[in-house]
Amino acid sequence: MANETARKIGPVILLGPPGAGKGTQAKKIAEHYGIPQISTGDLLREHVGRGTALGLEVKAIMARGELVPDELLFGVVANRLKQADCERGLILDGFPRTAGQAGWLDAFLEREFFEKSERCTPVVIRLDVDYTQLLLRLTGRRSCPTCGRIYNVHFQPPRVDELCDLDGSKLVQRNDDGEEVIRGRLTAYEAQTKPVAGYYQAQSRLVPVNADRSVEEVTGQIFGVIDSHASGGASAG
């Protein structure tokens, strides 16, 4: 672990549909390599919570049900990436979401990130999951309203049907985990993210990982990709 937290990793971008396990894997990467996980959603919420000028602008935009424009988002991301804890590497969560954002990120990294003499390219990993598996993961999710423990009726069911193992509370399903909502989210993901994957694939920089496997196996695949990238290995699309 000492070696892992000393060498330069570079930016890591995880692509994948809802339910692919991006959040779980991002936490494992952050812990293993000692790099921060940066969520654009969290950054915007922080500005809103602090009542900054940007936060007030973002709050008004979101209140109208509109997307935060790229020019505002770029400023927030650029400011965060320049902070000292990002010098060795970072994980980007929720960015880039469009091919235009991916192009901006490349230009920013080449121009300003790390040492100016060193070209910095992200390692881009796409978590691939079978569509049926995704539906089972998402629609089968249940949570305990008392302790917050998460179950899945298909893969990690409670010992007693619909009851929490720890406190016996009746498990609940989130409104957005219904099948109709899930299908809509997956369709939106496909429409939104395919151009991002296409952008990186056209440059032979997209590395697919089979995320149908166990969490530990997927983590092992991801660490292998990151280690190869950090050592100067080439990524293949």
Sequence and secondary structure as in RCSB ss.txt:
>XXXX:A:sequence
MANETARKIGPVILLGPPGAGKGTQAKKIAEHYGIPQISTGDLLREHVGRGTALGLEVKAIMARGELVPDELLFG
VVANRLKQADCERGLILDGFPRTAGQAGWLDAFLEREFFEKSERCTPVVIRLDVDYTQLLLRLTGRRSCPTCGRI
YNVHFQPPRVDELCDLDGSKLVQRNDDGEEVIRGRLTAYEAQTKPVAGYYQAQSRLVPVNADRSVEEVTGQIFGV
IDSHASGGASAG
>XXXX:A:secstr
 TTTTTS  EEEEEE  TTS HHHHHHHHHHHHT  EEEHHHHHHHHHHHT HHHHHHHHHHHTT    HHHHHH
HHHHHHTSGGGSSEEEEES   SHHHHHHHHHHHHHHSSSTTS    EEEEEE  HHHHHHHHHTEEE TTT  E
EETTTB  SBTTB TTT  B B  GGGSHHHHHHHHHHHHHHHHHHHHHHHHTT EEEEETTS HHHHHHHHHHH
HHHHHTT     
